Amino acid sequence: MLSICFPSYQCDVNELLTTLQNQAIQFPERTIEIIVVDDASHPPIAIKDNLVSFVRLIRNPSNLGRSKTRNVLCREARGTHLLFIDCDSKIISDHFLKIWFAISDQSEIAVAYGGSIYQDEIPPSEQFLRWKISTSKESKTFDQRKLSAGAFKTNNVLIKRSLCEKIKFNEQLNGYGHEDTLFGFEILQLGEHIHQIDNPVLNCVLDTNEVFLDKTQQAIENLVLCRSLVEDKVGFEQYVRILSIHKRISQFGMSSILVLGQKIFGKWLYNRLKTGSPFCLVAFFDLHKLMRLNQLLRKVD
């Protein structure tokens, strides 16, 4: 059985569920289940009547966050394989389920990542930051992902249930971001290979620049927490690019330059990113993250 798992918060999942239903009925010989966990949305997520018999809806009594909600899905799933899809995704291939069925039949594959992409159309300036960063750094082609053995996100990924039960998402990570980074690292630590599959979904929702910057700050805080939780800190720093860059800067005694830069133009840089102005946007964003990371690491090291 294939368990399709949706962690959901403040999201209308009906279009996504309808697409899956239309594809699933083409494979009557296959057994699937769809589980939606509503992480205490206000108002609660509603499933259309024609989909109710097709979906198992679980409501968290309070907001548990990304890691705990995914662990709820792991516990509730009955399938041998779990397919995690974010609730704000759109399925763009008519063969989406067919491909995942074929992958789940290959017993040697424990983890397979299908990829995700963003829209080609340029959004308005108030959403440009998230779009630009995502299309530059996250929307990797299949060929690009094949070059990186550790490419992994919790959106559109198939994982054997037995592996989920072994690793679990770390519930100390309460905020936004990097629970997938830690999970992916632990997969590799167990000696498992993350297979790259050409079966992407479309990420449909773009945050405003300000919301994305707030999420970025939360993600950096979570990354520092992840670093404190792993036993192999050296390996984790090599696995995460921004940690690797920061370590090299620190080894050359240059982290004080980041402190000075934060004091002199950190606020200007933040406000500049918030406007969504395209000039040097990716470079400015990388510098902003690096200075914030340096600020946090100096407190804990």
C-alpha positions in Angstrom: 0.0 0.0 0.0 1.1 3.6 -0.8 0.2 6.2 1.9 0.0 9.7 0.5 0.6 12.1 3.4 -0.3 15.8 3.6 0.7 18.0 6.6 -1.7 20.9 6.3 -2.2 24.3 7.8 -4.5 27.0 6.6 -4.6 25.4 3.2 -7.3 24.3 0.8 -6.3 20.8 -0.3 -9.4 20.0 -2.4 -7.9 20.7 -5.8 -4.8 18.6 -5.0 -7.0 15.7 -3.6 -9.2 15.8 -6.7 -6.2 15.5 -9.0 -4.9 12.5 -7.0 -8.4 10.9 -7.0 -8.6 11.2 -10.8 -5.2 9.6 -11.2 -5.8 6.9 -8.6 -9.0 5.5 -10.2 -6.9 4.6 -13.3 -5.1 2.0 -11.1 -7.9 -0.1 -9.5 -5.4 -2.8 -8.8 -3.4 -0.5 -6.5 -4.2 0.1 -2.9 -3.6 3.6 -1.6 -4.6 5.7 1.3 -4.6 9.5 1.6 -4.1 11.1 5.0 -4.5 14.8 5.7 -3.4 16.1 9.1 -4.8 19.5 9.8 -2.4 21.2 12.2 -5.2 23.2 14.0 -6.1 25.5 11.2 -8.5 28.4 11.7 -11.1 27.8 10.3 -10.5 24.0 10.2 -9.7 22.5 6.8 -12.8 21.3 5.0 -12.8 18.3 2.6 -15.5 18.3 -0.1 -18.2 15.7 0.1 -17.1 13.8 -3.0 -13.7 13.3 -1.5 -14.6 12.4 2.1 -14.6 8.6 1.5 -11.2 8.9 -0.3 -9.4 10.8 2.5 -8.6 10.2 6.1 -8.7 13.5 7.9 -6.9 13.9 11.3 -7.1 17.1 13.2 -4.4 18.1 15.7 -6.0 19.5 18.9 -3.4 22.2 18.9 -0.7 23.4 16.5 2.1 20.9 16.7 4.4 22.3 14.0 6.1 20.7 11.0 8.1 17.9 12.6 5.5 16.6 15.0 2.8 16.7 12.4 4.9 14.6 10.0 5.5 12.2 12.8 1.8 11.9 13.3 1.5 11.0 9.6 4.3 8.4 10.0 2.4 6.8 13.0 -1.0 6.8 11.3 0.1 5.6 7.8 -0.5 1.9 7.1 1.4 1.7 3.8 4.8 0.2 3.2 5.8 3.5 1.5 4.9 7.1 2.5 4.7 9.8 -0.1 4.9 13.3 1.6 3.5 16.2 -0.4 3.1 19.8 0.9 -0.5 21.0 0.9 0.3 24.1 -1.3 1.7 22.0 -4.1 0.1 21.4 -7.5 0.5 18.1 -9.5 1.6 19.0 -13.1 2.1 15.5 -14.6 -0.7 13.2 -15.7 1.6 10.3 -14.8 2.5 11.5 -11.3 1.1 8.5 -9.4 2.1 6.1 -12.1 5.7 7.1 -11.6 5.5 6.8 -7.8 3.9 3.4 -8.0 6.8 2.2 -10.2 9.3 3.5 -7.7 7.6 2.0 -4.7 7.8 -1.4 -6.5 11.6 -1.2 -6.4 12.5 -2.8 -3.1 16.1 -1.5 -3.1 14.9 2.2 -3.1 14.3 3.4 0.5 14.1 7.2 -0.3 13.3 8.9 -3.6 12.9 12.7 -4.1 10.7 13.8 -7.0 11.7 17.5 -7.0 9.7 20.8 -7.0 9.6 23.8 -9.2 8.2 27.3 -9.1 6.2 29.3 -11.7 8.0 30.8 -14.7 6.0 34.0 -14.5 7.7 36.9 -12.6 5.5 37.8 -9.6 4.9 41.4 -8.3 7.8 43.0 -6.4 6.2 42.3 -3.0 6.6 38.5 -3.7 9.7 38.7 -5.8 12.3 37.8 -3.1 10.8 34.3 -2.4 10.3 33.6 -6.1 13.9 34.7 -7.1 15.6 32.8 -4.3 13.4 29.7 -4.9 13.9 29.6 -8.7 17.7 30.2 -8.2 18.4 27.8 -5.4 15.5 25.3 -5.0 14.0 24.6 -8.4 16.7 22.3 -9.6 16.3 20.3 -12.8 16.5 16.5 -12.7 20.0 16.7 -14.1 21.1 19.2 -11.5 19.7 17.1 -8.7 21.5 14.0 -9.9 24.8 15.8 -9.3 24.0 16.2 -5.6 23.5 12.9 -3.8 22.0 14.6 -0.8 19.4 16.7 -2.6 16.3 16.3 -0.4 13.1 18.1 0.7 10.1 16.8 2.5 7.8 18.0 -0.3 7.3 15.3 -2.9 9.4 12.6 -1.4 8.8 8.8 -1.1 10.1 7.1 2.0 9.8 3.5 3.2 7.7 3.4 6.3 10.4 1.3 8.1 12.9 4.1 7.5 10.5 6.8 8.8 10.0 4.7 12.0 13.8 4.4 12.4 14.7 8.1 12.0 11.6 10.2 12.8 11.5 14.0 12.4 13.2 15.7 15.3 10.5 17.3 17.5 12.9 19.7 19.1 12.6 21.7 15.9 9.4 23.7 16.6 9.8 26.6 14.2 10.0 26.9 10.5 12.8 25.3 8.4 15.5 22.7 8.3 13.7 19.7 9.7 14.1 18.2 6.3 17.9 19.1 6.3 18.4 17.2 9.5 16.2 14.3 8.3 18.1 14.1 5.0 21.5 14.1 6.8 20.4 11.3 9.1 19.3 9.3 6.0 22.8 9.6 4.6 24.3 8.8 8.0 22.5 5.4 7.9 24.1 4.7 4.6 20.9 5.1 2.6 21.0 6.6 -0.9 18.6 9.4 -1.8 17.4 8.6 -5.3 16.5 11.5 -7.6 13.4 11.1 -9.7 12.1 13.3 -12.5 8.5 13.8 -11.2 8.3 17.3 -9.8 5.3 19.2 -8.3 4.7 22.9 -8.6 5.0 25.1 -5.5 1.9 27.3 -5.8 2.2 29.8 -2.9 4.6 32.6 -2.7 5.2 34.5 0.5 5.5 38.2 0.7 9.1 39.5 1.0 8.6 40.3 4.7 7.1 37.0 5.6 9.9 35.2 3.7 12.5 37.1 5.6 10.8 36.2 8.9 10.8 32.6 7.9 14.4 32.8 6.9 15.3 34.0 10.4 13.4 31.1 11.9 15.1 28.7 9.5 18.6 30.0 10.5 17.7 29.5 14.2 16.6 26.0 13.5 19.8 25.3 11.5 21.9 26.3 14.5 19.7 24.0 16.7 20.2 21.2 14.2 23.9 21.6 14.4 23.8 21.3 18.2 21.7 18.1 18.0 23.8 16.0 15.6 26.7 13.9 16.9 28.8 14.4 13.7 29.1 18.2 13.7 31.9 18.1 11.1 29.9 16.0 8.7 26.8 18.2 9.2 28.8 21.4 8.5 30.1 19.8 5.3 26.6 18.7 4.4 25.0 22.2 4.7 26.6 24.7 2.4 26.1 27.9 4.5 27.6 26.2 7.5 30.6 25.1 5.4 31.1 28.6 4.1 30.9 30.1 7.6 33.4 27.6 8.9 35.9 28.5 6.2 35.4 32.2 7.0 35.9 31.5 10.7 39.0 29.5 10.1 40.6 32.5 8.4 39.6 34.7 11.3 37.2 36.8 9.3 34.0 36.3 11.2 34.5 39.6 12.9 34.1 41.2 9.5 30.6 39.8 9.4 29.9 41.3 12.8 31.0 44.7 11.6 29.0 44.3 8.4 25.9 43.5 10.5 26.3 46.6 12.6 27.0 48.9 9.7 24.5 47.9 7.1 22.5 44.9 8.4 19.4 47.0 8.8 19.8 48.6 5.3 20.3 45.1 3.8 17.1 43.8 5.4 15.1 46.8 4.2 16.6 46.4 0.7 15.6 42.8 0.5 12.1 43.6 1.7 11.6 45.9 -1.3 12.2 43.0 -3.7 14.5 45.1 -5.9 16.2 42.6 -8.3 19.7 44.1 -8.4 22.2 41.7 -6.7 19.2 40.2 -4.9 20.6 36.6 -4.5 24.0 37.9 -3.4 22.5 40.3 -0.9 20.2 37.5 0.5 23.1 35.1 0.9 25.1 37.8 2.8 22.1 38.6 5.0 21.7 34.9 5.9 25.5 34.6 6.5 25.6 37.6 8.9 22.5 36.3 10.8 24.0 32.9 11.1 27.3 34.3 12.3 25.4 36.4 14.9 23.7 33.2 16.3 26.8 31.0 16.2 28.9 33.5 18.1 26.3 33.2 21.0 26.5 29.4 21.2 30.1 28.7 20.4 
